[in-house]
């Protein structure tokens, strides 16, 4: 908006007339006028010429009026109706529609007709958006993330990740799901393929370490929840030892869409092809609650877990499983250096809309500081910590 303007450009722009409609109106008016001139100037002979003359005399007023009405509607009435509808009831109509309907219509008008638009819809909404007012969406408005790296020996280290989510609307669910995989295709497809609202994704880059890493991680999982019970009362509970039930492969299709049908460019997957690179675990959150409380909705969830990883991978990362507003991400790597081993230098690489990265150079572990993000992260966004032997 330039200086002196009182409103944004286009704020009161009327829609342009549609050329095909105007052409139809012009053709009708022109045909009616031609019929009128024919009636006035033609002295029809008895027989069929007289019958044709009478037909033209009866029809030309209707044709002229129809053309004038269509043209008048297109030039004056239609723009006025569109403008008034947008001004008076636009926001209310949007609120009354399902979130998926709003997003799909908007993306179609901007991006065009593309099957991949569904990935954008799910990523932005934090779910399918098939319930009124976003009742099936998972959106964290306050998210905290912490990395801690600690060497076990010269080849293996423990990666401890702690994440806290505070949800915009209470998430009506009583289950928490963990997906663990060493398959890059599954890693990049699970967020879009999972229709359950609360889940976490573990990725182990080294397939030879997959089973032992997952088994080592399971006992380390800790959850803390703030929830509403069936009567709407607020509670806080945490787990000292979490019971995670492994989901049998015959049930994987109930958890991931791509085991039931094609998902965009990803063809339907066969569960038997992924027995060695995928494990799914489920936790009943009511078991954490105790005291005979039933978890009806989650307000806040914190998870902490420790995983085995190889030092020579040279990186670790965290990705948002659903839309998350992240203030900062904390990283500690001082314990990755062990006596007699290589000293490492580190670089923080965010893949987000924006971040306030303090430095793009390699740093010592003592120089690593919190990464101020202060932005929304969608599925696929996150931050990676890279390292290499110090020179």
C-alpha positions as CSV (number, residue, x, y, z in Angstrom):
1,X,0.0,0.0,0.0
2,X,1.6,3.3,-1.1
3,X,1.4,6.6,0.9
4,X,-1.9,8.4,0.6
5,X,-4.0,5.3,0.0
6,X,-6.9,4.8,2.4
7,X,-7.3,1.1,1.7
8,X,-5.4,-1.8,0.3
9,X,-5.4,-2.2,-3.5
10,X,-8.1,-4.5,-4.6
11,X,-10.1,-4.3,-1.4
12,X,-13.1,-3.0,-3.2
13,X,-12.4,-4.5,-6.7
14,X,-15.5,-5.7,-8.5
15,X,-15.2,-9.0,-10.4
16,X,-14.7,-8.5,-14.2
17,X,-17.5,-9.5,-16.5
18,X,-17.1,-13.0,-18.0
19,X,-16.4,-12.7,-21.8
20,X,-18.4,-15.8,-22.9
21,X,-21.5,-14.5,-21.1
22,X,-21.2,-11.1,-22.7
23,X,-20.8,-12.7,-26.1
24,X,-24.0,-14.7,-25.6
25,X,-25.9,-11.6,-24.6
26,X,-24.5,-9.7,-27.6
27,X,-25.5,-12.5,-30.0
28,X,-29.0,-12.7,-28.6
29,X,-29.5,-8.9,-28.9
30,X,-28.1,-8.9,-32.4
31,X,-30.3,-11.8,-33.5
32,X,-33.4,-10.0,-32.0
33,X,-32.6,-6.7,-33.8
34,X,-32.1,-8.6,-37.0
35,X,-35.4,-10.3,-36.6
36,X,-37.1,-7.0,-35.9
37,X,-35.6,-5.4,-39.1
38,X,-36.8,-8.4,-41.1
39,X,-40.3,-8.1,-39.7
40,X,-40.5,-4.4,-40.5
41,X,-39.0,-4.6,-44.0
42,X,-40.4,-7.9,-45.3
43,X,-43.7,-8.1,-47.0
44,X,-44.3,-11.9,-46.8
45,X,-46.2,-13.7,-49.5
46,X,-49.1,-16.0,-48.6
47,X,-48.1,-19.5,-47.4
48,X,-44.9,-20.5,-45.5
49,X,-43.3,-17.0,-45.8
50,X,-46.3,-15.6,-43.8
51,X,-45.9,-18.3,-41.2
52,X,-42.1,-17.5,-40.9
53,X,-42.9,-13.7,-40.7
54,X,-45.4,-14.4,-37.8
55,X,-42.8,-16.5,-35.9
56,X,-40.1,-13.8,-36.2
57,X,-42.7,-11.2,-35.1
58,X,-43.5,-13.2,-32.0
59,X,-39.9,-14.2,-31.1
60,X,-37.8,-11.1,-31.6
61,X,-39.0,-9.3,-28.4
62,X,-38.2,-12.4,-26.3
63,X,-34.7,-12.7,-27.8
64,X,-33.9,-9.0,-27.3
65,X,-35.2,-9.0,-23.7
66,X,-33.2,-12.2,-22.9
67,X,-30.0,-10.8,-24.3
68,X,-30.5,-7.5,-22.5
69,X,-31.3,-9.3,-19.3
70,X,-28.2,-11.5,-19.5
71,X,-25.9,-8.6,-20.3
72,X,-27.4,-6.4,-17.6
73,X,-27.0,-9.2,-15.0
74,X,-23.4,-9.8,-16.0
75,X,-22.4,-6.1,-16.1
76,X,-24.3,-4.9,-13.0
77,X,-26.1,-7.5,-10.9
78,X,-23.5,-10.3,-10.7
79,X,-20.6,-8.1,-9.6
80,X,-22.8,-6.5,-7.0
81,X,-23.9,-9.8,-5.6
82,X,-20.4,-11.2,-5.5
83,X,-19.1,-8.1,-3.7
84,X,-21.9,-8.1,-1.2
85,X,-21.6,-11.8,-0.4
86,X,-17.9,-11.5,0.2
87,X,-18.3,-8.4,2.3
88,X,-21.2,-9.5,4.5
89,X,-20.8,-13.3,4.9
90,X,-17.4,-14.3,3.7
91,X,-15.8,-15.1,7.0
92,X,-18.9,-16.8,8.4
93,X,-19.3,-19.0,5.4
94,X,-15.6,-20.1,5.7
95,X,-16.1,-20.9,9.4
96,X,-19.2,-23.0,8.6
97,X,-17.3,-25.1,6.0
98,X,-15.1,-28.1,6.9
99,X,-11.4,-27.1,7.0
100,X,-10.5,-29.5,4.2
101,X,-13.2,-28.0,1.9
102,X,-11.7,-24.5,2.5
103,X,-8.1,-25.5,2.0
104,X,-8.7,-27.7,-1.1
105,X,-10.8,-25.0,-2.8
106,X,-8.2,-22.3,-2.0
107,X,-5.2,-24.4,-3.2
108,X,-7.1,-25.5,-6.4
109,X,-7.6,-21.8,-7.2
110,X,-4.0,-20.9,-6.5
111,X,-1.9,-24.0,-7.4
112,X,-4.3,-25.6,-10.0
113,X,-5.6,-29.1,-10.1
114,X,-2.8,-31.3,-8.6
115,X,-3.1,-34.5,-6.6
116,X,-0.2,-33.4,-4.4
117,X,-2.3,-30.5,-3.0
118,X,-3.7,-33.1,-0.5
119,X,-0.2,-33.3,1.1
120,X,-0.2,-29.5,1.6
121,X,-3.8,-29.6,3.0
122,X,-2.9,-32.3,5.6
123,X,0.4,-30.6,6.5
124,X,-1.0,-27.1,7.0
125,X,-4.1,-28.3,8.8
126,X,-2.5,-30.9,11.0
127,X,-4.9,-33.6,10.0
128,X,-7.6,-34.4,7.4
129,X,-9.9,-31.5,8.5
130,X,-13.2,-33.5,8.1
131,X,-14.8,-32.4,11.4
132,X,-16.4,-28.9,11.9
133,X,-14.2,-26.3,13.5
134,X,-11.1,-28.4,13.2
135,X,-12.2,-31.1,15.7
136,X,-9.8,-33.6,14.2
137,X,-6.7,-31.4,13.9
138,X,-3.5,-31.5,15.9
139,X,-1.8,-28.2,16.2
140,X,0.8,-27.3,18.9
141,X,1.0,-23.5,19.6
142,X,3.9,-23.8,22.1
143,X,6.6,-26.4,21.3
144,X,9.9,-26.9,23.1
145,X,12.6,-29.2,21.7
146,X,15.9,-30.3,23.3
147,X,18.8,-32.5,22.0
148,X,21.4,-34.1,24.2
149,X,24.2,-36.2,22.6
150,X,26.3,-38.5,24.8
151,X,29.0,-40.9,23.6
152,X,28.7,-44.5,24.7
153,X,32.0,-45.5,23.1
154,X,34.0,-44.4,20.1
155,X,31.3,-45.7,17.6
156,X,27.9,-45.3,19.4
157,X,26.2,-42.4,21.1
158,X,23.0,-41.9,22.9
159,X,20.7,-39.3,21.4
160,X,18.2,-38.0,24.0
161,X,15.3,-36.0,22.6
162,X,12.8,-34.1,24.8
163,X,9.7,-32.5,23.2
164,X,6.8,-30.7,24.7
165,X,3.6,-29.9,22.8
166,X,0.8,-27.6,23.9
167,X,-2.2,-28.0,21.7
168,X,-4.4,-25.2,20.3
169,X,-7.5,-27.3,20.8
170,X,-7.7,-30.3,23.1
171,X,-6.8,-33.4,21.2
172,X,-9.7,-35.9,21.7
173,X,-7.7,-39.1,21.9
174,X,-6.7,-41.7,24.5
175,X,-3.8,-43.3,22.6
176,X,-0.2,-42.4,21.7
177,X,1.5,-44.0,18.8
178,X,5.2,-44.4,18.1
179,X,6.5,-45.3,14.6
180,X,10.1,-46.6,14.4
181,X,11.7,-47.1,11.0
182,X,15.1,-47.3,9.2
183,X,13.4,-46.9,5.8
184,X,13.8,-43.4,4.3
185,X,10.6,-43.9,2.1
186,X,8.5,-44.7,5.2
187,X,10.2,-41.9,7.2
188,X,9.0,-39.4,4.6
189,X,5.5,-40.9,4.2
190,X,4.4,-41.6,7.8
191,X,3.4,-38.0,8.7
192,X,1.0,-37.9,5.7
193,X,-0.1,-41.5,6.0
194,X,-1.0,-41.5,9.7
195,X,-4.6,-40.5,10.4
196,X,-4.2,-40.8,14.2
197,X,-3.8,-37.4,16.0
198,X,-0.9,-38.1,18.4
199,X,2.2,-39.9,17.3
200,X,6.0,-39.7,17.3
201,X,8.4,-40.9,14.6
202,X,11.8,-42.5,15.3
203,X,14.2,-42.9,12.4
204,X,17.4,-45.0,12.7
205,X,19.6,-44.3,9.7
206,X,21.7,-47.5,10.1
207,X,19.5,-50.6,9.3
208,X,22.0,-52.9,11.1
209,X,21.4,-50.9,14.3
210,X,17.6,-50.7,13.9
211,X,16.4,-53.5,16.1
212,X,18.9,-52.9,18.9
213,X,18.3,-49.2,18.8
214,X,14.5,-49.5,19.1
215,X,14.8,-52.1,21.9
216,X,17.2,-49.8,23.7
217,X,14.9,-46.8,23.3
218,X,11.6,-48.3,24.5
219,X,12.5,-48.5,28.2
220,X,13.7,-44.9,28.1
221,X,10.4,-43.4,26.9
222,X,8.8,-41.0,29.4
223,X,5.5,-39.3,29.0
224,X,3.8,-36.5,30.9
225,X,0.3,-35.4,30.0
226,X,-2.1,-32.7,31.0
227,X,-5.6,-34.0,30.2
228,X,-9.4,-33.7,30.7
229,X,-11.3,-36.7,32.0
230,X,-14.7,-37.8,30.8
231,X,-16.4,-35.1,33.0
232,X,-14.2,-32.3,31.8
233,X,-11.9,-32.0,34.8
234,X,-8.3,-31.1,34.4
235,X,-5.5,-33.5,35.5
236,X,-1.7,-34.0,35.3
237,X,0.0,-37.4,35.1
238,X,3.4,-38.8,34.2
239,X,4.8,-42.2,33.6
240,X,7.6,-43.7,35.6
241,X,7.6,-46.8,33.4
242,X,5.6,-46.8,30.2
243,X,3.8,-49.8,28.8
244,X,4.2,-49.8,25.0
245,X,2.3,-52.6,23.2
246,X,3.8,-53.5,19.8
247,X,1.2,-53.5,17.0
248,X,1.2,-56.7,14.9
249,X,1.9,-56.3,11.2
250,X,-1.6,-57.6,10.4
251,X,-2.9,-54.4,12.0
252,X,-0.6,-51.9,10.4
253,X,-3.2,-50.9,7.8
254,X,-5.3,-49.5,10.6
255,X,-2.6,-47.1,11.5
256,X,-1.1,-46.1,8.1
257,X,-3.1,-45.2,5.0
258,X,-0.5,-46.4,2.5
259,X,-0.9,-50.0,3.6
260,X,-4.6,-49.8,2.5
261,X,-4.5,-47.9,-0.7
262,X,-2.4,-45.7,-3.0
263,X,-1.4,-42.4,-1.4
264,X,-0.7,-39.9,-4.1
265,X,2.5,-41.0,-6.0
266,X,3.2,-43.6,-3.4
267,X,1.7,-47.0,-4.4
268,X,0.0,-49.2,-1.8
269,X,2.7,-50.9,0.3
270,X,2.8,-54.5,1.3
271,X,3.3,-55.0,5.1
272,X,5.4,-58.1,4.4
273,X,7.9,-56.0,2.6
274,X,8.6,-53.9,5.7
275,X,8.8,-56.4,8.5
276,X,12.5,-55.6,8.9
277,X,12.3,-51.8,8.7
278,X,9.2,-50.8,10.5
279,X,7.8,-51.2,14.1
280,X,4.7,-49.6,15.6
281,X,4.0,-49.2,19.3
282,X,0.9,-48.0,21.1
283,X,0.3,-46.6,24.5
284,X,-3.1,-46.4,26.3
285,X,-2.9,-42.9,27.9
286,X,-5.5,-43.9,30.5
287,X,-2.9,-46.3,32.0
288,X,-0.7,-43.2,32.7
289,X,-3.6,-41.4,34.3
290,X,-4.4,-43.9,36.9
291,X,-6.9,-43.3,39.8
292,X,-9.6,-44.7,37.6
293,X,-9.6,-41.6,35.4
294,X,-10.4,-41.9,31.7
295,X,-8.4,-39.7,29.3
296,X,-10.9,-37.9,27.1
297,X,-8.7,-35.1,25.7
298,X,-5.0,-34.1,25.8
299,X,-4.1,-30.4,26.5
300,X,-0.3,-30.8,26.8
301,X,2.1,-33.7,26.1
302,X,5.8,-34.1,26.9
303,X,7.9,-37.0,25.7
304,X,11.5,-37.9,26.4
305,X,13.4,-40.8,24.8
306,X,16.9,-42.0,24.3
307,X,18.1,-43.8,21.2
308,X,21.3,-45.5,20.1
309,X,22.9,-43.9,17.0
310,X,26.2,-44.2,15.2
311,X,28.7,-41.4,15.6
312,X,29.9,-41.7,12.1
313,X,26.4,-40.9,10.8
314,X,27.6,-37.3,11.3
315,X,24.1,-35.8,12.0
316,X,20.9,-36.0,14.0
317,X,17.7,-34.1,13.5
318,X,14.2,-33.4,14.7
319,X,11.1,-32.9,12.4
320,X,7.7,-31.6,13.4
321,X,5.1,-34.4,13.2
322,X,2.3,-31.8,12.9
323,X,2.1,-28.0,12.8
324,X,4.1,-26.7,15.7
325,X,5.0,-23.1,16.7
326,X,8.5,-23.4,18.0
327,X,10.2,-20.7,20.1
328,X,13.6,-22.3,20.4
329,X,15.5,-25.5,20.0
330,X,18.2,-26.4,22.6
331,X,21.2,-28.6,21.7
332,X,24.0,-30.0,23.9
333,X,26.8,-32.0,22.5
334,X,29.6,-31.6,25.0
335,X,29.5,-35.3,26.0
336,X,30.0,-36.5,22.4
337,X,33.7,-36.1,22.8
338,X,35.3,-38.9,24.9
339,X,38.8,-39.3,26.1
340,X,41.1,-40.8,23.5
341,X,38.6,-40.1,20.7
342,X,38.3,-37.4,18.0
343,X,37.2,-33.9,19.0
344,X,34.2,-32.7,16.9
345,X,33.0,-29.4,15.6
346,X,29.3,-28.8,14.9
347,X,27.0,-26.9,12.6
348,X,23.3,-26.2,13.1
349,X,21.2,-26.5,9.8
350,X,17.5,-25.5,10.2
351,X,15.1,-26.4,7.4
352,X,12.2,-24.1,8.3
353,X,10.3,-21.1,7.0
354,X,12.8,-18.9,8.8
355,X,15.1,-19.0,11.9
356,X,17.4,-16.7,13.7
357,X,20.5,-18.8,13.1
358,X,23.4,-17.1,14.9
359,X,26.2,-18.6,12.8
360,X,26.6,-20.6,9.7
361,X,30.2,-21.8,10.5
362,X,31.5,-24.8,12.3
363,X,31.5,-24.5,16.1
364,X,33.0,-26.2,19.1
365,X,30.6,-28.0,21.4
366,X,30.9,-25.2,24.0
367,X,29.9,-22.6,21.4
368,X,26.6,-24.2,20.5
369,X,23.7,-22.1,21.7
370,X,19.9,-22.3,21.5
371,X,18.4,-21.9,18.1
372,X,15.8,-19.1,18.2
373,X,13.1,-20.3,15.7
374,X,10.0,-18.3,16.6
375,X,8.1,-19.6,13.7
376,X,5.7,-22.3,12.5
377,X,7.1,-25.6,11.5
378,X,5.0,-27.9,9.4
379,X,5.6,-31.7,8.8
380,X,8.8,-31.9,6.9
381,X,10.3,-28.9,8.7
382,X,12.9,-29.3,11.4
383,X,16.5,-28.7,12.4
384,X,19.6,-30.9,11.9
385,X,22.8,-30.9,13.9
386,X,25.9,-31.9,11.8
387,X,29.3,-32.7,13.1
388,X,32.8,-33.7,11.8
389,X,36.2,-34.3,13.3
390,X,37.8,-31.0,14.3
391,X,40.6,-29.9,12.1
